[in-house]
């Protein structure tokens, strides 16, 4: 009985290994490798981020933004690349944001109390995309929260984690 279980296990392992020989694209292999065995680092309790909101016509009431959704997406991608390239983030915020400059917010993770007077907000009261991207970043790293009508409804956010 033990011998037949061992054979079955060996056959399953061989079949699994052979299945990987079909020439899967490199992207799929590297994606699987990056998510396979290492546990995810726990998220911090609190972060501070600065962001550039790139809105489009009708996405933010009272702002008078006239760019189209397509133009907003292109501008957001361009600013994201410039910020990743080391361009002065404060200057980009001042020139481009459709939110109030300097666009710096503290965010506390789920279940913790914020302090809106000090611009520290509970994650559950922020747009989901904003917190998801912000908490995934390392300090001084830049990320892009892509427009989604339910989780990121105001437009695109180019986000830099400060603390």
Backbone as CSV, one residue per row, in Angstrom:
resi,resn,N_x,N_y,N_z,CA_x,CA_y,CA_z,C_x,C_y,C_z
1,UNK,0.826,-1.187,0.000,0.000,0.000,0.000,0.869,1.249,0.000
2,UNK,1.873,1.308,0.896,2.763,2.458,0.967,3.500,2.625,-0.354
3,UNK,3.891,1.503,-0.961,4.614,1.548,-2.221,3.736,2.153,-3.312
4,UNK,2.442,1.825,-3.371,1.581,2.355,-4.431,1.293,3.836,-4.212
5,UNK,1.209,4.293,-2.954,1.021,5.725,-2.692,2.253,6.488,-3.153
6,UNK,3.424,5.933,-2.879,4.673,6.568,-3.306,4.738,6.682,-4.812
7,UNK,4.303,5.645,-5.544,4.301,5.684,-7.005,3.338,6.746,-7.518
8,UNK,2.159,6.817,-6.902,1.167,7.816,-7.325,1.712,9.219,-7.130
9,UNK,2.349,9.447,-5.993,2.916,10.773,-5.723,3.994,11.103,-6.739
10,UNK,4.834,10.102,-7.043,5.901,10.331,-8.017,5.310,10.654,-9.382
11,UNK,4.246,9.943,-9.784,3.609,10.214,-11.073,2.991,11.611,-11.113
12,UNK,2.378,12.023,-10.032,1.783,13.362,-9.972,2.862,14.425,-10.089
13,UNK,3.976,14.227,-9.400,5.072,15.202,-9.463,5.642,15.263,-10.873
14,UNK,5.855,14.120,-11.500,6.380,14.084,-12.871,5.398,14.774,-13.817
15,UNK,4.108,14.502,-13.675,3.107,15.132,-14.535,3.111,16.649,-14.333
16,UNK,3.248,17.091,-13.109,3.283,18.517,-12.795,4.499,19.163,-13.447
17,UNK,5.662,18.515,-13.340,6.880,19.061,-13.927,6.795,19.100,-15.449
18,UNK,6.240,18.058,-16.044,6.104,18.022,-17.494,5.125,19.082,-17.998
19,UNK,4.123,19.376,-17.222,3.151,20.393,-17.623,3.829,21.745,-17.783
20,UNK,4.864,22.006,-17.024,5.590,23.264,-17.119,6.490,23.342,-18.329
21,UNK,6.659,22.270,-19.067,7.546,22.257,-20.224,6.846,22.682,-21.497
22,UNK,5.631,23.140,-21.394,4.874,23.519,-22.579,5.229,24.875,-23.135
23,UNK,6.232,25.540,-22.586,6.642,26.821,-23.129,5.755,27.958,-22.662
24,UNK,5.411,27.993,-21.396,4.609,29.093,-20.866,5.366,30.393,-21.050
25,UNK,4.648,31.480,-21.330,5.329,32.756,-21.500,6.096,33.140,-20.238
26,UNK,7.213,33.862,-20.429,8.043,34.264,-19.301,7.272,35.067,-18.279
27,UNK,6.361,35.937,-18.740,5.605,36.783,-17.824,4.813,35.942,-16.835
28,UNK,4.186,34.894,-17.318,3.380,34.047,-16.441,4.264,33.338,-15.425
29,UNK,5.439,32.896,-15.861,6.349,32.194,-14.974,6.856,33.140,-13.899
30,UNK,7.285,34.343,-14.284,7.832,35.253,-13.286,6.743,35.725,-12.330
31,UNK,5.513,35.904,-12.824,4.417,36.307,-11.945,4.151,35.221,-10.913
32,UNK,4.114,33.969,-11.358,3.871,32.861,-10.436,5.013,32.745,-9.438
33,UNK,6.240,32.944,-9.901,7.390,32.832,-9.014,7.376,33.919,-7.947
34,UNK,6.929,35.108,-8.314,6.962,36.198,-7.346,5.882,36.065,-6.281
35,UNK,4.861,35.278,-6.525,3.784,35.139,-5.550,3.750,33.771,-4.898
36,UNK,4.742,32.931,-5.150,4.632,31.539,-4.750,4.783,31.267,-3.260
37,UNK,5.957,31.457,-2.675,6.161,30.924,-1.335,6.450,31.954,-0.253
38,UNK,6.894,33.149,-0.603,7.238,34.123,0.428,5.986,34.758,0.994
39,UNK,5.888,34.826,2.321,4.716,35.469,2.919,4.771,36.971,2.671
40,UNK,3.604,37.587,2.503,3.533,39.024,2.290,3.902,39.740,3.578
41,UNK,4.630,40.841,3.421,4.993,41.632,4.599,3.727,42.268,5.165
42,UNK,3.625,42.347,6.472,2.427,42.965,7.044,2.395,44.450,6.705
43,UNK,1.206,44.971,6.498,1.060,46.387,6.186,1.266,47.210,7.454
44,UNK,1.791,48.413,7.294,1.981,49.275,8.468,0.640,49.759,9.017
45,UNK,0.642,50.236,10.250,-0.572,50.801,10.847,-0.912,52.154,10.240
46,UNK,0.116,52.907,9.874,-0.098,54.270,9.390,0.921,54.604,8.308
47,UNK,0.476,55.341,7.301,1.372,55.838,6.258,1.046,57.309,6.003
48,UNK,1.983,57.993,5.382,1.749,59.349,4.884,2.074,59.334,3.401
49,UNK,1.158,59.845,2.608,1.335,59.875,1.159,1.081,61.279,0.629
50,UNK,1.615,61.518,-0.547,1.323,62.729,-1.297,0.828,62.265,-2.649
51,UNK,-0.157,62.973,-3.194,-0.697,62.477,-4.453,-1.021,63.597,-5.419
52,UNK,-1.097,63.196,-6.671,-1.556,64.057,-7.749,-2.841,63.423,-8.261
53,UNK,-3.948,64.139,-8.151,-5.208,63.652,-8.716,-5.315,64.171,-10.135
54,UNK,-5.516,63.261,-11.060,-5.769,63.629,-12.449,-7.219,63.251,-12.742
55,UNK,-8.062,64.266,-12.692,-9.496,64.069,-12.909,-9.828,64.290,-14.386
56,UNK,-11.074,64.031,-14.717,-11.565,64.298,-16.068,-12.936,64.943,-15.951
57,UNK,-13.438,65.444,-17.032,-14.700,66.184,-17.033,-15.806,65.395,-16.333
58,UNK,-16.361,66.003,-15.285,-17.468,65.398,-14.554,-17.071,64.454,-13.426
59,UNK,-15.790,64.155,-13.254,-15.407,63.182,-12.214,-15.300,63.801,-10.820
60,UNK,-15.060,65.113,-10.748,-14.980,65.797,-9.466,-15.885,67.024,-9.549
61,UNK,-16.949,66.975,-8.805,-17.930,68.060,-8.829,-17.313,69.389,-8.393
62,UNK,-17.613,70.447,-9.169,-17.175,71.788,-8.817,-15.750,72.142,-9.179
63,UNK,-15.002,71.254,-9.805,-13.604,71.540,-10.156,-13.450,72.152,-11.540
64,UNK,-14.433,71.988,-12.400,-14.344,72.557,-13.740,-13.287,71.923,-14.618
65,UNK,-12.983,70.682,-14.388,-11.989,69.965,-15.195,-12.593,69.708,-16.574
66,UNK,-11.825,70.006,-17.631,-12.356,69.867,-18.994,-11.702,68.753,-19.802
67,UNK,-10.646,68.119,-19.272,-9.992,67.068,-20.066,-10.880,65.836,-20.151
68,UNK,-10.726,65.090,-21.225,-11.483,63.846,-21.404,-10.887,62.754,-20.525
69,UNK,-11.622,61.666,-20.379,-11.134,60.518,-19.618,-9.848,59.976,-20.240
70,UNK,-9.805,59.920,-21.569,-8.618,59.407,-22.260,-7.419,60.321,-22.019
71,UNK,-7.634,61.641,-22.105,-6.553,62.592,-21.855,-6.053,62.475,-20.414
72,UNK,-6.967,62.297,-19.472,-6.589,62.149,-18.066,-5.723,60.908,-17.876
73,UNK,-6.121,59.803,-18.473,-5.337,58.573,-18.361,-3.939,58.722,-18.933
74,UNK,-3.834,59.387,-20.076,-2.523,59.604,-20.698,-1.652,60.516,-19.835
75,UNK,-2.241,61.606,-19.312,-1.494,62.522,-18.460,-1.034,61.818,-17.184
76,UNK,-1.909,61.034,-16.585,-1.547,60.309,-15.361,-0.373,59.367,-15.613
77,UNK,-0.395,58.641,-16.713,0.696,57.721,-17.046,1.998,58.491,-17.262
78,UNK,1.912,59.633,-17.948,3.094,60.461,-18.176,3.676,60.976,-16.850
79,UNK,2.815,61.482,-15.974,3.282,61.996,-14.684,3.839,60.883,-13.806
80,UNK,3.232,59.722,-13.860,3.732,58.558,-13.127,5.161,58.227,-13.573
81,UNK,5.383,58.206,-14.875,6.724,57.907,-15.409,7.721,58.993,-15.011
82,UNK,7.306,60.245,-15.075,8.193,61.350,-14.688,8.545,61.260,-13.206
83,UNK,7.564,60.971,-12.365,7.808,60.854,-10.923,8.726,59.670,-10.631
84,UNK,8.491,58.536,-11.296,9.368,57.374,-11.106,10.793,57.688,-11.552
85,UNK,10.909,58.578,-12.546,12.220,58.966,-13.054,12.955,59.954,-12.154
86,UNK,12.317,60.371,-11.062,12.996,61.224,-10.099,12.656,62.697,-10.179
87,UNK,11.713,63.063,-11.037,11.325,64.472,-11.122,10.743,64.935,-9.781
88,UNK,10.895,66.210,-9.482,10.443,66.789,-8.222,8.936,66.586,-8.065
89,UNK,8.555,65.732,-7.106,7.154,65.385,-6.927,6.335,66.585,-6.461
90,UNK,6.888,67.399,-5.573,6.167,68.591,-5.110,5.821,69.513,-6.274
91,UNK,6.767,69.702,-7.179,6.533,70.561,-8.345,5.441,69.966,-9.236
92,UNK,5.446,68.649,-9.412,4.406,68.002,-10.218,3.036,68.174,-9.569
93,UNK,2.985,68.034,-8.254,1.717,68.221,-7.534,1.204,69.638,-7.757
94,UNK,2.060,70.620,-7.525,1.648,72.015,-7.658,1.135,72.335,-9.054
95,UNK,1.773,71.779,-10.068,1.390,72.096,-11.441,0.173,71.327,-11.933
96,UNK,0.010,70.073,-11.504,-0.966,69.217,-12.161,-2.159,68.745,-11.335
97,UNK,-2.096,68.769,-10.017,-3.158,68.117,-9.258,-4.508,68.814,-9.413
98,UNK,-5.545,68.022,-9.450,-6.918,68.519,-9.440,-7.493,68.434,-8.032
99,UNK,-6.632,68.204,-7.046,-6.970,68.235,-5.629,-6.241,69.439,-5.043
100,UNK,-6.395,69.673,-3.770,-5.685,70.772,-3.123,-4.213,70.416,-2.957
101,UNK,-3.338,71.348,-3.286,-1.913,71.161,-3.068,-1.623,71.460,-1.598
102,UNK,-0.768,70.758,-0.918,0.245,69.837,-1.417,-0.226,68.386,-1.549
103,UNK,-1.475,68.072,-1.244,-1.994,66.719,-1.431,-1.381,65.685,-0.515
104,UNK,-1.059,66.078,0.710,-0.439,65.156,1.673,-1.497,64.686,2.661
105,UNK,-1.586,63.369,2.824,-2.572,62.768,3.721,-1.928,61.666,4.539
106,UNK,-2.332,61.583,5.791,-2.004,60.431,6.607,-3.169,59.456,6.498
107,UNK,-2.856,58.186,6.475,-3.891,57.152,6.401,-3.566,56.099,7.456
108,UNK,-4.557,55.770,8.278,-4.383,54.668,9.220,-5.081,53.445,8.655
109,UNK,-4.508,52.305,8.919,-5.011,51.063,8.345,-6.357,50.676,8.955
110,UNK,-6.983,49.693,8.350,-8.310,49.232,8.743,-8.422,49.048,10.257
111,UNK,-9.512,49.540,10.818,-9.807,49.339,12.220,-9.158,50.331,13.176
112,UNK,-8.308,51.215,12.676,-7.655,52.197,13.537,-8.349,53.552,13.404
113,UNK,-8.221,54.380,14.429,-8.886,55.686,14.459,-8.033,56.732,13.744
114,UNK,-8.673,57.512,12.893,-8.001,58.621,12.237,-8.145,59.893,13.047
115,UNK,-7.636,60.988,12.495,-7.753,62.308,13.106,-7.879,63.299,11.951
116,UNK,-9.122,63.542,11.523,-9.348,64.363,10.335,-8.831,65.782,10.495
117,UNK,-8.780,66.305,11.711,-8.227,67.650,11.942,-6.762,67.693,11.514
118,UNK,-6.062,66.596,11.739,-4.642,66.509,11.353,-4.450,65.861,9.980
119,UNK,-5.537,65.744,9.234,-5.488,65.132,7.899,-4.998,63.686,7.934
120,UNK,-5.427,62.939,8.950,-5.127,61.510,9.064,-6.471,60.790,8.987
121,UNK,-6.648,60.011,7.926,-7.943,59.425,7.635,-7.925,57.906,7.765
122,UNK,-9.028,57.331,8.245,-9.134,55.867,8.267,-9.175,55.341,6.821
123,UNK,-8.470,54.290,6.573,-8.398,53.710,5.229,-9.782,53.396,4.667
124,UNK,-10.685,52.922,5.534,-12.010,52.548,5.030,-12.845,53.744,4.576
125,UNK,-12.422,54.965,4.914,-13.145,56.158,4.455,-12.535,56.762,3.197
126,UNK,-11.431,56.202,2.729,-10.763,56.665,1.508,-11.243,55.804,0.343
127,UNK,-10.997,56.285,-0.873,-11.260,55.453,-2.040,-10.377,54.201,-1.914
128,UNK,-10.924,53.057,-2.220,-10.189,51.792,-2.059,-8.867,51.796,-2.810
129,UNK,-8.871,52.323,-4.018,-7.641,52.319,-4.817,-6.528,53.123,-4.158
130,UNK,-6.901,54.205,-3.504,-5.932,55.091,-2.871,-5.186,54.361,-1.750
131,UNK,-5.939,53.724,-0.874,-5.319,52.968,0.210,-4.581,51.740,-0.278
132,UNK,-5.149,51.034,-1.246,-4.510,49.821,-1.759,-3.135,50.124,-2.346
133,UNK,-3.054,51.188,-3.133,-1.764,51.549,-3.720,-0.838,52.113,-2.651
134,UNK,-1.335,53.036,-1.837,-0.495,53.674,-0.821,0.148,52.694,0.135
135,UNK,-0.638,51.739,0.643,-0.099,50.776,1.610,0.831,49.758,0.957
136,UNK,0.747,49.591,-0.340,1.624,48.649,-1.043,2.999,49.246,-1.342
137,UNK,3.119,50.571,-1.246,4.375,51.238,-1.584,5.363,51.226,-0.426
138,UNK,6.633,51.254,-0.771,7.699,51.492,0.198,7.883,53.000,0.302
139,UNK,8.519,53.477,1.367,8.800,54.900,1.518,9.610,55.387,0.307
140,UNK,9.206,56.527,-0.244,9.795,57.183,-1.423,9.464,56.487,-2.747
141,UNK,8.671,55.468,-2.714,8.244,54.795,-3.941,6.983,55.477,-4.472
142,UNK,6.801,55.433,-5.794,5.661,56.056,-6.455,4.801,54.969,-7.083
143,UNK,3.486,55.130,-6.961,2.555,54.189,-7.564,1.453,54.926,-8.295
144,UNK,0.672,54.182,-9.051,-0.418,54.741,-9.831,-1.704,53.990,-9.515
145,UNK,-2.698,54.735,-9.035,-4.034,54.173,-8.831,-4.843,54.536,-10.077
146,UNK,-5.278,53.537,-10.792,-5.954,53.706,-12.072,-7.446,53.934,-11.857
147,UNK,-8.004,54.832,-12.646,-9.437,55.138,-12.564,-10.280,53.864,-12.671
148,UNK,-11.248,53.773,-11.790,-12.265,52.728,-11.816,-13.530,53.368,-11.257
149,UNK,-14.647,53.219,-11.939,-15.846,53.966,-11.527,-16.370,53.599,-10.149
150,UNK,-15.965,52.472,-9.579,-16.431,52.147,-8.232,-15.351,52.308,-7.166
151,UNK,-14.107,51.938,-7.449,-13.085,51.981,-6.402,-12.136,53.173,-6.526
152,UNK,-12.230,53.905,-7.627,-11.313,55.023,-7.858,-12.018,56.060,-8.738
153,UNK,-13.182,56.519,-8.291,-14.107,57.253,-9.144,-13.718,58.686,-9.501
154,UNK,-12.759,59.290,-8.817,-12.426,60.687,-9.104,-11.412,60.842,-10.233
155,UNK,-10.780,59.764,-10.639,-9.768,59.821,-11.688,-8.579,58.955,-11.312
156,UNK,-7.431,59.340,-11.810,-6.181,58.630,-11.550,-5.446,59.330,-10.421
157,UNK,-4.713,58.565,-9.619,-3.903,59.133,-8.535,-2.470,58.660,-8.706
158,UNK,-1.560,59.608,-8.863,-0.140,59.299,-8.809,0.233,59.517,-7.347
159,UNK,0.687,58.463,-6.693,0.863,58.484,-5.238,2.319,58.208,-4.878
160,UNK,2.851,59.053,-3.997,4.192,58.829,-3.458,4.072,58.636,-1.952
161,UNK,4.658,57.557,-1.473,4.645,57.322,-0.022,5.787,58.110,0.612
162,UNK,5.441,58.962,1.558,6.428,59.797,2.241,6.948,59.157,3.526
163,UNK,6.042,58.527,4.299,6.409,57.874,5.569,5.637,56.582,5.715
